Amino acid sequence: MNTLFKVISQVFTASIFWLMPLLGFSQNTYSLQGEVTAIDGTEFFLTYKIAGDKVQKTAISNANKFSIKGRLPEAVICTLSNSANKQIRIFLAENSAMKIKGNAGQLFKAVVSNSTENDLYMRFNEQTHALVGDYRKMVKDAGGDLKDKTSTASVILQQRQDSLLAAITKSNPNHVATAITISDLYITRGDRAEVLKYFKLLSPGVQQSFYGKRIAGFLLAGKNIAIGNLAPDFALKNTEGKTIRLSDYKGSYVFVDFWASWCGPCRKENPTIVKCYESYGSDSLKFLGVSLDADAASWRTAIATDQLPWPQLNDPESTNGVAAGLYGISALPFNFMIDPKGKIIALNLRGEALAEKIKSLLVFNN
């Protein structure tokens, strides 16, 4: 654990002055020249985030061409959309003279060129998708279940992913695309030991990048959610638009459930939580839901459909939000329980485990 925090502290104390050269940028501005078939007057929007702030650049198409220019502190994931339809193209942009060619009607197929970071990221994705394709075929041929993470096919998939990521990281430690690939492959697993292993192989500059810091934050969150630690406080709005803090519940046991309308396992678990709430919910034991829905309407509909009577909060930034960041949440469902002093006493209670934990508290406190 000491090694973990030594590495991460180096990331957050690194000087910003040498960041750009280490990330391999040859210029400090970008241009995106579009050759996309579209009706004259169609607006194209390039959207991305810098330091948590949304940036949107707009250009108007004329004779199937448009141009967007700007400046990036580092390579970032961007979304190109248009006013004619809901088609989008997501890619990794950098400070270079980039080009994009295609058709607005099938913008997702548009070809992006002259972005080294995007080329690497696309190649990494193709390699990882090929592994998943082989895995699905193995499971199908064996008549197995894709959800069985203990199967031989699943173990083989993880071993192949490990080998691929080791090769990628060792060969490309100076690229942001590598940090994003680490996030894609490992943070959803929640395996902090593996994430740390690959994180340490990244160059100091990439560790200091937005995506590198995101990995570092995930590693630090492992300490935040350790049993016995004080639960990090957060503030979100409830269904009435009122800001509620976790610390407002101090003095009671609290079961905090992170979920979303689009999370199948979460929705499947809701009847069990409702049953526990109806049987044991009181001033001494409170329930709090935290949705990671980006769409408020879907969140409210799910609350009504599943008949969830306890207070509900929402973080529209989903897994990129403050609450998810504090607890290192990259996949759902996730829950924890805190005691009246705000200390975490249990993690990921599902099924009968939730009721058993509550019963043990009742026995202990009677």
Sequence and secondary structure as in RCSB ss.txt:
>XXXX:A:sequence
MNTLFKVISQVFTASIFWLMPLLGFSQNTYSLQGEVTAIDGTEFFLTYKIAGDKVQKTAISNANKFSIKGRLPEA
VICTLSNSANKQIRIFLAENSAMKIKGNAGQLFKAVVSNSTENDLYMRFNEQTHALVGDYRKMVKDAGGDLKDKT
STASVILQQRQDSLLAAITKSNPNHVATAITISDLYITRGDRAEVLKYFKLLSPGVQQSFYGKRIAGFLLAGKNI
AIGNLAPDFALKNTEGKTIRLSDYKGSYVFVDFWASWCGPCRKENPTIVKCYESYGSDSLKFLGVSLDADAASWR
TAIATDQLPWPQLNDPESTNGVAAGLYGISALPFNFMIDPKGKIIALNLRGEALAEKIKSLLVFNN
>XXXX:A:secstr
 HHHHHHHHHHHHS GGGHHHHTT S S EEEEEEEE  TT EEEEEEEETTEEEEEEEE BTTEEEEEE  SS 
EEEEEEESSSS EEEEEE SSEEEEEEEGGGGGG EEES HHHHHHHHHHHHHHHHHHHHHHHHHHHT  TT TT
SHHHHHHHHHHHHHHHHHHHH TT HHHHHHHHHHHGGGT HHHHHHHHTTS HHHHTSHHHHHHHHHHHHHHHT
STTSB    EEEETTS EEEGGGGTTSEEEEEEE TT HHHHHHHHHHHHHHHHH SSSEEEEEEE  S HHHHH
HHHHHHT  S EEE TTGGGSHHHHHHT  SS EEEEE TTSBEEEE   THHHHHHHHHHHHHT 
